Amino acid sequence: MKKFRFEQILKIKQQLEEIKKSELAHQNEILKGYIEKKLEFEERLNEAKEELKGLYMGVFFPNEVRSYSQFMENLKKRIDIQNQLIYYQQAKVEEKKRELIHSMIEKKKYEKLKEKHLINLVNELKQLENKELDGIISYKIYKSLGDDSGR
């Protein structure tokens, strides 16, 4: 029986695919963290806006308003930074997806080759079996002809 000659390559391709999957999952986790951080900053900004509205309704000091304004400006800058991080991380995730797809395609090629190899092996076995059966049948026919003529 012939062994599939690309078995080692197929195993390596499978391992590479698993690595690419774990890298993609890691990049998705990073993206998720950035998004959560952005949402946290936005929530803080909304809370600060509500507190500032409350200050305007009552008696307020200019220093308090200025500190809230500075705090909100800092939060807006952080949100902008998070948006940039999210954008770049999304690009990384897309790149990892492309790498994973490429890896899956490569693995699939070798799986198809292995499948064809197995089909060829089965066909060879069927041909050998048919040859054996033909030989047995021919022998029995020859023997039965010989037995009849010898009586």
N, C-alpha and C positions, 0 to 999 in steps of 0.2 A: 504494500500500500504506500502510495506517495503521501508524504506529509505536506501540509500547506506551507510553502516556503516563506511566506510573509507573516507567519504567526507572531514573531517577535515584533515586527513593525506594527501589526494590528494592536498588540498589547500596549505598545508605547503610545499609539494614537489614542487608545482608550484612556490611558493615564493622563495624557495631555488634555483631553476633553474634560476629565474630572478636575484638573488643575484650573482650567479656564472657567469652569462652572464656579469653583470656590472663589476665584479672583473676582468674577462678576458679582457674586453674593457679597463679597467684602466691599466692593465699590458701591453697591446698592445700600449697604449699611451706612457707609460714610455719607452718601447722599441723604439718606433718611435722617441722619443726625443733623446735617446742615439745615434741612427743612424744619425739623423740630426746633432748632435754635432760632431760626427766623420767626417761626410762629410765636415762640416765647417772647422775642423782642417786640413783635407786633402787639402782643397782648399787654406787655408792659407799657407800650406807647399809648394804647387805648386807655389803660388805667390812669396814666399820667394826664391825658387829655381830660378825662372825667374829673380828676382831682383839681385840675386847673379851672375847669368850668365851675366847680364848687367854690373855689377861691374867688372867682369873679362875682359870684352871687352874694357873697358875704363881704366882710371886711378883709382886705388883703394888704400885704406889704409888697412894695416893688421888688425887694430882694427875693421874696418867695417866688414871685412870678418869673423873675430872671433865672433863678435856679431851676424852676420847672422847664422853662424854655430851653435852657442849656441841656438839661437832662433829655428832653425830647429831641433836640438836635443830635445829640450823641446817639440816641436810639435809632434815629433815621439813618445816620451814617452806618451804624452797625447793621441795620437791615439792608442797606445798599451793598455793604461788604458781603453779607450772607447771600444776597442775590447773585453777586459775582461768583462766589464760591459754588453756589448751586449750579450756575451756568457751566462753569468749568468741570464740575463733578459730573454733570449730565453728559458732557462731551466724553469724559473718561468712561462712563458707563456704556455709552454708545460704542466706543472703541472696543471695550471688553466684549460687548455683544457680537460685534463683527468678528473678533478673534475666535469667540466660541463657535459661531456659525461656520467659520472657515475650518476650525478643528473638527466639527461634527461632519462636515462634508468630506474631509480627508479620511476620517474613520469609516464613514459610510462606503467610500470607494474600496477600502480594503475588506470591509464586510461583504461587499458584492463579489469581490474576487474570491473570497473564501467560499461564498455560496456557490459560485460557478465551479470552484474546485471540488466541492462536495458533490455537486450534481454530476460532474465528470467521473468521480469515483463511483458513484452509484451506477452510472451507465456502464462503466468498465466491469463492475461486479455482475451486472445483469448479462453482459456479453459473455463473461467467463461462465456464468451459470448456464446460459443457453448452450455454450459450446459443450459443457459437461453433459447436459441433458441430451444434446444431439449425439454425443459419443455413446452414452448409455443406450439410447434408443437404437442407434445404429448397431451396437453390439448385440442387443436383444433380437433385433430383426435378423441380423446375420446369423446369430446362433440358432434362432428358430428355423431359418431357411436351411441351415446346415443340418439340424436335427431331422427335419422332414426328409431331406434328400438321403440321409444316412440310414434310414429305416428300411 
